[in-house]
C-alpha cells in the first residue's frame, strides 16, 4: 500500500488514533473540515486532502470533490471480509481499487491502520433527491438482487440507506450497487442460503420512500419464502422485461 496517512483537522491538533472516531463525532459540528491527508511514497510526492464523508462504528470514509475513489480507514480488522467478498459480488458492489495496512502518523505517533480504496458511488438516497422517487417495481428489483447475492452463500447485513448506491451519472433505472460489505460473511457449508435475517434497515429504507403499504407485499414474499431461490422467483414475476434484463446483465438471475 503506497500511502502514508496523516490524521488531523484545520486547527492542526491531531488526535490520538484510539480516540479518532469519538473525537470526530465531537468535533464535526465545529470542525467540518476534518480530513485525512494521503502522501504517496516514492520519487513523486503528492499530497491529497480528503474530506470526511461519514463514519460507522469502527471506520470512517473520506473523499474529495469529483474524485472517483473513497478512502475507508479504521483500526486493523475493521473491514472484515470486504476485500475478499467484493470480487464475489461484482458488479453489484463498488470495486476495491487498493487495500492494505498503512502507517498513520497521529501527532507524532505511528499507528498501523487498515485502508480500503474503493470506487466511489452515489448513494441511492441522493439519487432519489435529484431524480425523484423510485417505483415499487424498482424496489422489487432490489429484493431480487439481494436474493441472488445471498444465493452465493453469503450472509448479508446493513442493507439500509448507507449501503444502497448507484453508479454516478445514471439517468434512470440505475443498477443497485452495495458500498459496505464490512459485516457480510460466508455461511457455513452445512447451511442453506436464506433471505438475510438482519434486513430491518432495508424495509425501513423502502418504507421511507414508498410508504409501509407498498412495502408489505415485498416483505411478505421475502419473509414468506425465506429460501433465496423462492424469494427471487416470487419478486421476479413482478418485474418488466427491462428489469429482468438488468438482473441478467449483472449475473443476478437465478
N, C-alpha and C positions, 0 to 999 in steps of 0.2 A: 504494500500500500504506500504509494509515493507521496504521502502527505504528512505534515506536522500540523496539529491543531492548537490554536490558542483561544481559550475562552475568556471573554471579557465583555465590557459594555462601554458606553460613551463616557462614563465617568472614570474610566481607566482603573477600576477597582476589581480585579479578577476575583472569582470565588473559589474556595476550596472545592475540589471536584465532588466530594461526598455531600456537599451542600448545594450542588449546582442546580438541581431541579427545583428544590424548595425555594432557593434564592430567586430563581427566575419567576416563580409564581408570585413571590412577594414584591419583586421589583418591576414586574411587567407593566402595571398601570403607570408607574412613574418613569420607567426607562424602556420605552418601546423599541429602542434601537439595539437591544441586547443582540449579540452576534457571536458567531464563531468564525474566526479567520483561518483560512487554509493556505498553507505555504507549500508549494511543490518543491521537493528537493531536487538536486542535480545542478547542471550548469545554468539552466534557465530558472530564474527566480520569479515567482508570480504570487502575488498576494490577492486573495479574493475575500471579500467580506459578505457573509451570508446572514440575512436577517432571520430571526426566529419566526417560524411559521406556526408552531404548536408543539405540544408536549403530551406525553402519556404518563403512565405510572413509572416507567423506567427508561425512557429515552425521549429525545427531543428532535424535531425536524427543522432544518434550516434551508433557505433558498434565496435566490436573487431574482429581481425582476427580469422577466423574459429569459430566464435560464432554463434549459431543458432537463435539469437534474435537481434532485433533492438530496440533502445530506441527512442521514439519521445517525445520531450519536448517543451513546449511552455506556453504561458500565459493561464489563465483559460478560457475555452471555445474554445481553438484553434483547438480541434479535431472534432468539430462539432458533427454530429451524428455517427461518425465512429464506436465507441464501440457498438452501437445498431444495425448498419446495417451490420457489418461483419458477424454475425450469419445468417442473411438473405441471404447473397451472397455466403457463404461457399458451396462447397470447392473452389470456384473461387476467393476467397480473401485470403490474408495472415491472418492466425489465430491470434487473440489477446490473449496473454498469461496472461496479467495483465494490469490494468489501474486504475487511480485514482489521487487524489490530493497528491502532495508531497511538503514538505518544502524545499526550495532551499536556501542554505547558500551562499550568494554572497558578499564576502568582509565583513563578519560580519552581514549582513542583512539577516533576514529570510523572504523569499518571497514565497507565495503559487504559484505553477505552476501545470499544468496538464501533467501527464506522461502516455504514452501508451507503453507497452512492446509487441512487435509483432514478429511473426515468420519471420525469415529472408529469403528473396527470392533473386534470381539472376535477375537483370534487363534484359529484353529481348534484349536490345541493346548490353549488354555484352555477352549474349549467341550467338548472331549473329557474334560478333567479333571472338569468339572462334570456332564456328561451320560452319560459312558461311551463306550466305543469305537464307531466307525462301521463299517458293514459294507463288504464288498468291493464291493457294488453302489454305495455312495456314492462310493468312490474311482474306480470306472468312470465315474460321472457327472462327477467332476472331470477325468478324462482327456478326456472328450467336450467339456467346456467349453474346455479348453486347446487342443484341436484346432480348435474353432470360432473361437476368438480368433486363432489362428495363421493361419486362412484369410483374415483381414482384412489379409493381407500384413504381418504383424508378426513380428519375431523376439523370442521370449520368453526370459527368463533369470531366475535366482534364484527358483526355484519351490518352495523349501523352506518350513519351518515358520514362518519370519519373514515370509513373504509371503502365506500362505494364511489367510484370515479369513472371518468370517461376520458378518451383521448382529446387533447386540445383541438380546437378549430373544426369540430364536427357540427354540421348544421342541424341534422335531425336523425332520429333513431340511432343514437350513439350506442356502440357496443360497451357493455359494462366491463369495468376493469377494477381489480382489487389492489389496494396500495399498502395494506398492512396484513402480512401473514405471520406476524410475530408470535401469535398464540395458536396457530394451526399446527397440527401434528398428524402423523400417520397412525392409522388404527392398528390394533393387534391382529396377527394373522388369523386368529380364530373368530374375529368379529366380522359382522356383515355391515357394509356401508348403509347408513341410515341418514335421514334428514337431521341436520345439525340440532343437537339438543339445546345449545346455547344460542337461540335465534331471536330472543325477545327484542333486541335492538333493531333487527330487521323489520319486524312488524310495527314497531313504534315509528320507525323512519317512514314506512309506507303510509301508516295512518296519518302522519303529519302532512303528507302530500295528497293523499287520496280521500281520507276520511275512513273511519272504522268500518262502516257498512261495506265499502268496496273491498276492503282488505279481508273481510271474514271468509269470502268464498275461496280465496287463495290459501288462507291459513287452514281452512278445513281440509283442503286437498293435501297439504303438506303434513298436517298432523293426523289426518285420517289414514294415509297410506304408510308413512314413515319410510318404507323402503324406497331408496332413491330412484330406482327404475320406474316404480309405480307413480311416484310424485312427478317425475319427468314426463311420463306418458300422459298423466292427468292434465298438467298445465299446457303441454304441447298442443293438445287438441283445441286450446283457446287461442292459438296463435295463427296469424295470417301467413301466407307463403313467404312474405318478406322477412318476418321474424324467424320463421323456421330456417330460412337460408342463412340468417345471421348465426344461428346455432351451429349449422353445418360448417360455416366458414371458420369458426373458432374451435372446431373439434368437440363441440358440446352437444352432439346428437347421440342419444343412446338408442 
